[in-house]
Amino acid sequence: MPITITMPALSPTMTEGKLATWHVAEGDEVSSGDVIAEIETDKATMEVEAVDEGVIGKILIDAGTENVSVNSPIAYLLEDGEDASALEGMSTSAAPAPAAAPAAQETASAPTAVTPAPAAPSSPQGSRVFSSPLARRVAADASLNIADIQGTGPRGRIIRADVDAFIAAGGTAKAAPAPSADAPAATPAPAAAPVVTTPPHAGEHEEIPLTGMRKTIAKRLTEAKQTIPHFYLTIECELDNLLAMRKELNSRGDDYKISVNDFIIRASALALKKLPAANAIWGGDKILQYKDIDISVAVAVEGGLITPVVKNADKRGLADISNNMKELAGKARDGKLMPEEYQGGCFSISNLGMFGIKEFSAVINPPQSAILAVGAGEQRPIVKDGELTVATMMSVTLSCDHRVIDGALGAELLKYFKGYIEEPLTMML
């Protein structure tokens, strides 16, 4: 029977995408691992690989088609020995199938591949279990056999929420309870009133269609302001010692050019290492405290912004952070970031200092619990040792999720951050 190739979910926020390019045509033979298409998501343009081998029997969605729903059929793959007659009776319409609802805590992408067979709760030795990278990592950290877990994702795929449920159940998978026959039918919620997007008498204007990235930004940040109890803490840091060290380090060679932002990334990571309780996110009925310290950094791209992640920033030197950040920023602007390069982290940095912004407050990027808004470094009059003098000062504002980070914890985090910034030699210890 022909295999249905469906629109993959390439990011946790993706519900639809643009099928940008086909790399195959009807009648082409493909093998496992061959790139068959490119998909534009809300974050980047990514390649889709085939899982199975066969012949492309029918392409259902043309290249360039936008708003293709996740999990909707996009093509059929004929298996060995099949020909076009095997497609008789199969739907060849491009009507999208309904997308599966994402799990609340899932932060890994669905497979970028031809739709696999459903994963069984337990599989024999050597058989393949389909699961998200995050689910596999969490299972490995808990010393669990991923094959023992029942998957609830698309086509039976095991996702992070399945692993969490398995652990919460004491290591015993539980089947979802069947609805009671006596239970009253749920009353459907009333339909929301249509939103008028064009005010009356708006005058001459141009309508600009929303990109996938802009839709996601609008949805996630609206959710953040409505559901996350933000509070804000501002502190001023003196930069003169840091600027002197930066100048000295950059004069030593051409292998790296360290920026002030690189110091900020490392100082943030080291402050979180001092306060592990702040390296956490809200988990609904629990707090999830992470061991790795991964720092997301906002990068402006055409049509919006994206936050590539510097992994294990507390264990990296300044030169390593600098080179890694340059690579990630370049890939972000080219739309080439992989999901693992922009997913994860509990803490973000948004730096508008290069635009001359003195101070601002940023919106937390869910499910993270904090974001540091960095202003410009500028010379200001200050009082030091009872005397008026001039120093290069930088204002930073920490936005905190009050469910995870209380005022005292946020203040202590900024105290450690300020210490590292003002005495940058301590970052080398």
C-alpha positions as CSV (number, residue, x, y, z in Angstrom):
1,M,0.0,0.0,0.0
2,P,1.4,3.5,-0.9
3,I,2.9,5.4,2.0
4,T,1.4,8.8,2.7
5,I,3.9,11.6,3.1
6,T,2.5,14.3,5.3
7,M,3.4,17.9,6.2
8,P,5.8,17.7,9.1
9,A,5.8,19.9,12.2
10,L,9.3,21.3,12.2
11,S,9.0,23.5,15.3
12,P,6.9,23.3,18.5
13,T,4.8,26.3,17.4
14,M,4.2,25.3,13.8
15,T,0.6,24.5,12.8
16,E,1.0,25.3,9.1
17,G,3.8,26.1,6.7
18,K,4.8,26.8,3.2
19,L,5.9,24.0,0.9
20,A,8.6,26.0,-0.7
21,T,10.3,23.6,-3.1
22,W,10.1,20.0,-4.2
23,H,13.5,18.3,-4.8
24,V,11.7,15.3,-6.4
25,A,9.1,14.8,-9.2
26,E,6.5,12.1,-9.7
27,G,8.3,8.9,-10.9
28,D,11.6,9.7,-9.1
29,E,13.1,7.0,-6.9
30,V,14.0,8.1,-3.4
31,S,16.0,6.4,-0.6
32,S,16.0,6.9,3.1
33,G,17.8,10.1,3.9
34,D,17.2,11.8,0.5
35,V,16.1,15.4,0.7
36,I,12.7,15.5,-1.0
37,A,11.4,19.0,-0.2
38,E,12.0,22.3,1.6
39,I,9.5,23.7,4.1
40,E,9.3,27.3,5.3
41,T,8.3,27.4,9.0
42,D,7.6,30.2,11.3
43,K,11.4,30.1,12.2
44,A,13.4,29.0,9.2
45,T,13.5,27.1,5.9
46,M,14.3,23.5,6.5
47,E,14.9,20.4,4.4
48,V,12.6,17.3,4.7
49,E,14.2,13.9,4.3
50,A,12.6,10.6,3.3
51,V,12.4,7.8,5.9
52,D,11.4,5.0,3.5
53,E,12.6,4.2,0.0
54,G,10.3,3.9,-3.0
55,V,9.0,5.9,-6.0
56,I,7.1,9.2,-5.8
57,G,3.7,8.2,-7.0
58,K,1.7,11.4,-6.7
59,I,2.5,15.0,-5.5
60,L,-0.6,16.5,-3.9
61,I,0.6,19.9,-2.9
62,D,2.4,22.1,-5.5
63,A,5.6,23.9,-4.7
64,G,5.0,27.5,-3.4
65,T,1.7,26.6,-1.6
66,E,1.3,28.5,1.6
67,N,-0.7,27.6,4.8
68,V,-0.4,23.9,4.4
69,S,-1.6,22.3,7.7
70,V,0.7,20.1,9.7
71,N,-0.1,16.4,9.2
72,S,-2.0,17.0,5.9
73,P,-1.0,14.7,3.0
74,I,1.4,16.2,0.5
75,A,2.4,13.2,-1.5
76,Y,2.3,9.4,-1.9
77,L,5.3,7.1,-2.0
78,L,5.0,3.8,-3.9
79,E,6.7,0.9,-2.2
80,D,8.8,-1.8,-4.0
81,G,6.7,-3.6,-6.6
82,E,3.9,-1.1,-6.7
83,D,2.9,1.0,-9.7
84,A,0.4,3.9,-10.3
85,S,-2.5,1.4,-10.1
86,A,-1.9,1.2,-6.4
87,L,-3.1,4.8,-6.1
88,E,-6.6,3.9,-7.4
89,G,-9.2,4.7,-4.8
90,M,-6.9,6.9,-2.8
91,S,-7.8,10.5,-2.3
92,T,-5.7,12.8,-4.6
93,S,-7.2,16.0,-3.3
94,A,-5.0,18.6,-1.5
95,A,-7.5,19.1,1.3
96,P,-5.5,19.3,4.5
97,A,-6.1,16.8,7.3
98,P,-6.7,18.3,10.8
99,A,-3.5,18.8,12.7
100,A,-2.9,17.0,15.9
101,A,-3.1,19.2,19.0
102,P,0.4,19.8,20.4
103,A,1.2,18.7,24.0
104,A,1.4,21.5,26.5
105,Q,5.0,20.9,27.5
106,E,6.4,19.6,24.2
107,T,9.4,21.7,23.0
108,A,10.9,19.4,20.3
109,S,10.0,19.3,16.7
110,A,8.1,16.5,14.9
111,P,10.2,14.4,12.5
112,T,11.2,16.0,9.2
113,A,10.4,12.9,7.2
114,V,7.9,10.7,5.4
115,T,5.2,9.6,7.9
116,P,6.4,6.5,9.8
117,A,4.3,3.6,11.0
118,P,2.8,4.2,14.5
119,A,5.1,3.5,17.4
120,A,4.0,0.7,19.7
121,P,4.3,1.1,23.5
122,S,6.9,-1.5,23.6
123,S,9.0,-2.8,20.7
124,P,11.1,-5.8,20.1
125,Q,14.9,-5.6,20.1
126,G,16.1,-3.8,17.0
127,S,12.8,-2.3,15.9
128,R,12.5,1.5,15.6
129,V,10.7,3.6,18.1
130,F,9.5,7.0,16.9
131,S,10.0,9.7,19.4
132,S,11.1,13.4,19.6
133,P,14.7,14.2,20.5
134,L,13.6,15.9,23.7
135,A,11.6,12.9,24.7
136,R,14.6,10.7,24.2
137,R,16.8,13.0,26.2
138,V,14.4,13.2,29.1
139,A,13.9,9.4,29.1
140,A,17.7,8.9,29.0
141,D,18.2,11.3,31.9
142,A,15.6,9.3,33.9
143,S,17.2,6.0,32.9
144,L,14.0,4.9,31.2
145,N,13.6,2.6,28.2
146,I,11.8,4.8,25.6
147,A,10.2,1.7,24.1
148,D,8.2,1.2,27.3
149,I,6.4,4.5,26.9
150,Q,3.0,4.9,25.0
151,G,3.2,7.7,22.4
152,T,0.3,10.1,22.0
153,G,1.9,12.3,19.3
154,P,1.1,12.2,15.6
155,R,1.1,8.5,14.3
156,G,1.9,7.3,17.9
157,R,5.1,9.3,18.2
158,I,6.5,9.6,21.8
159,I,6.7,13.2,22.9
160,R,8.0,15.0,26.1
161,A,4.6,15.0,27.7
162,D,4.4,11.2,27.4
163,V,7.7,10.8,29.2
164,D,6.6,13.2,32.0
165,A,3.3,11.3,32.3
166,F,5.1,8.0,32.5
167,I,7.4,9.3,35.2
168,A,4.5,10.8,37.2
169,A,2.7,7.4,37.0
170,G,5.6,5.7,38.7
171,G,7.0,4.2,35.6
172,T,3.8,2.5,34.5
173,A,2.1,3.6,31.3
174,K,-1.5,4.3,31.7
175,A,-4.1,4.2,28.9
176,A,-6.4,7.2,28.5
177,P,-9.7,6.6,30.2
178,A,-12.7,6.1,28.0
179,P,-15.4,8.7,28.3
180,S,-18.3,7.6,30.5
181,A,-21.6,6.9,28.8
182,D,-23.4,8.7,31.6
183,A,-21.2,11.8,31.4
184,P,-23.1,14.8,30.0
185,A,-22.0,16.0,26.6
186,A,-19.7,19.1,26.8
187,T,-21.5,22.3,25.9
188,P,-19.6,23.9,23.0
189,A,-18.2,27.3,23.8
190,P,-19.9,30.2,22.0
191,A,-18.2,31.4,18.9
192,A,-16.0,34.4,19.5
193,A,-17.2,37.6,17.9
194,P,-15.3,38.5,14.7
195,V,-12.5,40.9,15.2
196,V,-12.6,44.0,13.1
197,T,-9.1,44.5,11.8
198,T,-9.6,47.5,9.6
199,P,-11.0,50.6,11.5
200,P,-13.7,52.6,9.7
201,H,-12.5,55.5,7.7
202,A,-8.9,54.2,7.9
203,G,-8.0,56.1,4.8
204,E,-5.7,55.0,2.1
205,H,-3.5,52.1,3.3
206,E,-1.7,49.0,2.3
207,E,-2.5,45.5,3.7
208,I,0.6,43.5,4.5
209,P,-0.1,39.8,4.8
210,L,1.3,38.2,8.0
211,T,4.2,35.8,7.6
212,G,4.4,32.6,9.6
213,M,7.0,34.2,11.9
214,R,4.9,37.3,12.5
215,K,1.8,35.1,13.3
216,T,3.9,33.1,15.8
217,I,5.3,36.2,17.4
218,A,1.9,37.7,17.8
219,K,0.4,34.5,19.3
220,R,3.2,33.7,21.7
221,L,3.8,37.2,23.0
222,T,0.1,37.8,23.5
223,E,-0.1,34.5,25.4
224,A,2.9,35.6,27.5
225,K,1.4,39.0,28.5
226,Q,-1.9,37.3,29.3
227,T,-0.7,34.3,31.2
228,I,2.7,35.1,32.7
229,P,2.7,37.4,35.8
230,H,5.6,39.7,34.8
231,F,7.6,41.9,37.2
232,Y,10.6,44.0,36.4
233,L,13.9,44.8,38.1
234,T,16.4,47.4,36.8
235,I,20.1,47.8,37.8
236,E,23.0,49.9,36.5
237,C,26.4,48.4,35.7
238,E,29.7,50.2,35.3
239,L,31.4,49.0,32.1
240,D,34.9,50.7,32.2
241,N,36.8,47.6,33.4
242,L,34.9,45.4,30.9
243,L,35.7,47.7,28.0
244,A,39.3,47.8,29.0
245,M,39.5,44.0,29.1
246,R,37.7,43.7,25.8
247,K,40.1,46.0,24.1
248,E,43.1,44.1,25.5
249,L,41.7,40.7,24.5
250,N,40.8,41.8,21.0
251,S,44.3,43.3,20.4
252,R,45.9,39.9,21.0
253,G,44.9,38.4,17.6
254,D,42.4,38.0,14.8
255,D,41.0,34.6,15.7
256,Y,38.1,36.3,17.6
257,K,36.5,39.6,18.2
258,I,34.7,39.7,21.5
259,S,31.7,41.9,21.9
260,V,30.1,43.4,25.0
261,N,27.2,41.1,24.3
262,D,29.5,38.1,24.6
263,F,30.5,39.3,28.1
264,I,26.7,39.7,28.9
265,I,26.0,36.1,27.8
266,R,28.7,34.7,30.0
267,A,27.9,36.9,33.0
268,S,24.2,35.8,32.7
269,A,25.2,32.1,32.5
270,L,27.5,32.4,35.5
271,A,24.9,34.2,37.6
272,L,22.4,31.4,36.8
273,K,25.0,28.9,37.9
274,K,25.3,30.7,41.2
275,L,21.5,30.5,41.5
276,P,20.2,27.2,40.0
277,A,16.7,28.0,41.3
278,A,16.4,30.7,38.6
279,N,17.4,28.3,35.8
280,A,13.9,26.9,35.7
281,I,10.5,27.2,34.0
282,W,6.9,26.9,35.1
283,G,5.5,23.4,34.5
284,G,1.8,24.0,35.4
285,D,1.7,22.0,38.7
286,K,5.5,22.0,39.2
287,I,8.7,23.9,38.5
288,L,11.2,22.3,36.1
289,Q,14.7,23.2,37.1
290,Y,17.3,22.5,34.4
291,K,20.9,21.4,34.9
292,D,22.3,22.8,31.6
293,I,22.5,26.5,31.4
294,D,21.5,27.5,27.9
295,I,21.1,31.2,27.0
296,S,18.8,32.4,24.2
297,V,19.8,35.6,22.4
298,A,17.4,37.6,20.4
299,V,18.5,38.2,16.8
300,A,16.6,40.6,14.5
301,V,15.8,39.0,11.1
302,E,13.7,40.1,8.2
303,G,10.1,40.0,9.3
304,G,10.7,39.6,13.0
305,L,13.2,38.0,15.4
306,I,14.4,34.6,16.5
307,T,16.3,33.5,19.6
308,P,19.2,31.1,18.8
309,V,20.6,29.3,21.9
310,V,24.1,29.3,23.2
311,K,24.3,25.8,24.8
312,N,26.1,25.3,28.1
313,A,27.2,29.0,28.2
314,D,28.6,28.7,31.7
315,K,31.2,26.1,30.5
316,R,32.3,28.2,27.5
317,G,35.0,30.8,27.3
318,L,34.5,34.3,25.8
319,A,36.1,33.4,22.5
320,D,34.0,30.3,22.1
321,I,30.8,32.1,22.9
322,S,31.7,34.9,20.5
323,N,32.4,32.5,17.6
324,N,29.3,30.4,18.3
325,M,27.1,33.5,18.5
326,K,28.4,34.8,15.2
327,E,27.7,31.4,13.5
328,L,24.2,31.2,15.0
329,A,23.3,34.8,14.1
330,G,24.4,34.3,10.5
331,K,22.3,31.1,10.2
332,A,19.4,32.9,11.8
333,R,19.5,35.7,9.2
334,D,19.8,33.2,6.4
335,G,16.9,31.2,7.7
336,K,19.1,28.1,8.2
337,L,18.8,27.4,11.9
338,M,18.0,23.8,12.9
339,P,15.3,23.3,15.6
340,E,17.9,22.3,18.2
341,E,19.7,25.6,17.6
342,Y,16.7,27.8,18.7
343,Q,14.8,25.5,21.1
344,G,15.4,25.2,24.8
345,G,16.8,27.5,27.4
346,C,15.2,29.2,30.4
347,F,16.7,32.7,30.0
348,S,16.9,35.1,27.1
349,I,18.9,38.3,26.4
350,S,17.6,41.1,24.2
351,N,20.1,43.8,23.5
352,L,19.0,47.1,22.0
353,G,22.0,49.1,23.1
354,M,23.5,49.3,19.6
355,F,20.4,51.3,18.6
356,G,21.0,53.8,21.4
357,I,18.2,52.6,23.6
358,K,19.0,53.5,27.2
359,E,16.5,51.3,29.0
360,F,13.5,49.1,28.1
361,S,11.5,46.1,29.4
362,A,11.2,42.9,27.4
363,V,8.4,40.4,27.2
364,I,9.2,36.9,28.4
365,N,9.4,34.2,25.7
366,P,7.3,31.3,26.9
367,P,8.0,28.8,28.3
368,Q,11.0,30.6,29.7
369,S,10.9,32.4,33.0
370,A,13.1,35.4,32.5
371,I,14.6,37.8,29.9
372,L,17.3,40.4,30.3
373,A,16.8,43.7,28.4
374,V,20.1,45.4,27.8
375,G,20.4,49.1,27.1
376,A,23.3,51.2,25.7
377,G,26.5,51.8,27.5
378,E,27.0,55.6,27.8
379,Q,29.1,58.0,29.9
380,R,27.1,59.3,32.9
381,P,28.0,61.4,36.0
382,I,28.1,59.1,39.1
383,V,29.1,59.5,42.7
384,K,32.1,57.3,43.6
385,D,33.8,57.3,47.0
386,G,31.9,60.6,47.8
387,E,33.1,62.4,44.7
388,L,31.4,63.2,41.4
389,T,33.0,61.5,38.5
390,V,32.2,60.1,35.0
391,A,31.8,56.4,34.2
392,T,30.5,54.3,31.3
393,M,27.2,52.9,32.6
394,M,24.7,50.4,31.2
395,S,21.1,49.9,32.4
396,V,19.6,46.4,32.3
397,T,16.1,45.3,33.2
398,L,15.2,41.8,34.1
399,S,11.6,40.6,33.3
400,C,10.7,37.7,35.6
401,D,7.9,35.1,35.8
402,H,6.7,35.6,39.3
403,R,5.5,32.0,39.5
404,V,9.1,30.8,39.2
405,I,11.3,33.7,40.3
406,D,10.4,35.8,43.3
407,G,11.6,39.4,43.8
408,A,14.5,38.4,46.2
409,L,15.7,35.7,43.8
410,G,15.6,38.1,40.8
411,A,17.4,40.8,42.8
412,E,20.1,38.3,43.8
413,L,20.5,37.2,40.2
414,L,21.1,40.8,39.1
415,K,23.5,41.3,41.9
416,Y,25.7,38.4,40.7
417,F,25.3,39.6,37.1
418,K,26.4,43.1,38.0
419,G,29.4,41.7,39.9
420,Y,30.6,39.8,36.9
421,I,30.2,42.7,34.5
422,E,32.0,45.2,36.8
423,E,34.8,42.8,37.7
424,P,35.2,40.8,34.4
425,L,38.3,39.1,35.6
426,T,36.0,37.0,37.9
427,M,34.5,35.5,34.7
428,M,37.8,33.8,34.0
429,L,37.9,31.9,37.3
